[in-house]
Amino acid sequence: MQTKLQPLPAANQAILSVRNLSLHYFQRTVFERRIPVTALTNVSLDLIRGKTLALVGPSGCGKSSLARCLVLLEKPSFGEILYGGRNLLELKSKELKEVRRDIHLIFQDSASALNPGMTIEEVLLEPLEIHEPTLGKKNRFMRLVSACEQAALSSKWLTRRPDELSGGQRQRVAIARSLVARPKILILDEALSALDLSTQSQIANLLLELQREHSLTCLFITHDLRLARMLAHDVVAMKAGRISDSPPPSLLLTPDIHAKPTPVGVVSIAKDTENIRLQEMPSVNE
């Protein structure tokens, strides 16, 4: 008998918790030798409902491995991933289907994440075919239109294929593809890193607006502290597969007075006595 997931927690409570997560595997070399690799060691963190947690660290430190574990593309060696009162690593396949609708991963390379043989319309409808196959044609179309509007995705792109779009346009498609399933948690794995500053600004502000409207919970994975300052309510650092205490998150979220001027339109963070405000920089023409 299957046990239903518990209702979502109240605001300012953890919607997903990771406890002592470790990932070990063997990597084959050119000469077929098997070398043990430790990707994650005793990782613990909480995602707070309606907030963004930035996970920062250098390339190769285990950030993407953690993201893949959270959506169960990788099976951890030890630990727990707690969501809805259940450990996801203990759920059966039918129960995991509901979880996969609630937790979506957006990759850095949208070109390889989107099927090049599909039109954008087919790409966007695919999650509904998987997670809500009984949804009527009219309701599917309404969900499609709603997701496109939320991601500022032009309807004229729907008949195109991914390789006909720019990097920023493809990233909007990836976001819309997640939104059409109405997820509770978005995991963005270096999702802005390959974009130019202007496009980063547009996508960052889009994410902020979506979070305000839908109380989305986000795990924003990046090696760029500037992007972490833009979007995150809190920050944790990772080093060599472990959550690091240095530098402290409070330091990471403190604006750098020596930093270069913020490009036009790019969001910045300002701190007041009670919380962290995310606000958009005014145009130089104003």
C-alpha positions, 0 to 999 in steps of 0.5 A: 500500500502506497503512502501519500506524500504529506502536504507542503510545509508552511512558509519559512519551513523546509520543503526538502531536506538533505541529510548526510548524503554521500555519493561514491562510484568507480570511474574507468580509465583508458586501460579499463582500470576502475578508480574509486571516486568520492563525489559527495561526503555527508552533505546536509542542507535545507530548502526553505519553501518560497526561498532561493538557496544558492550552492556555490563552489568551484567546478568539479566540487560536486554541485552537479552531482548533488543536483542529479541526486536530488532528482534521482538521476544519480543514486546516492550511496548513503544518506536521506533526501526528505520531501513530503515526510518521506525519504525519496530514496525509499520510494517505489517507482509509482511514488517517484513519478509524483515527486518528479513532477514536483521537482525539476532540474534545469541544466546549463546546456539547454541545447543538449537538454532539449530534443532537437527533433521536436518542435518547441510546442512538442517539448513543452507538452511532453511533461504533461503527457508523462505526468498528466496523461488524462488531461484534456486537449483544451486544458493542455493548451491552456497550460501551454499558453500559461507557461509561455506567458510566465516565461515570456516565451513568444508563441511564434517560437512554438513551431521552431526547433531548439537549434533555431533559437538563441541560448537565452531563448532556449533557456526560456523554453527550459523554464517554460517546460518546467513550469507547465508541470507546475513544480514546487521546486526548481533546481538550476544547475549553472542555468545562467552561466553560459549566457551573456550579461544582458540575457542573464539579467532578463532570466534572473528577473524572470526567475524572481518574478516567478518566485514571487507569484508562485512561491517557488522554492529554488536551489541555484547552483553556480560558481559565480558569487555575483549571480548568487548575490543577485538571486539568493536569500541564503548561500552555502559553499561546497568544496571537494564534495563537502559543505564548507564553513568557509567563507561564511554565507553572511560574507557571500551575501554582503555586496562587494564595495570593490566590485565593478559597476553593475551592468544596466538591468542586472538585479543586485542585492541590498541589505536592510536591518531585517532581511535581504531585498532583491531589487533591480538597478535603475536604468542609466537613462532615468 
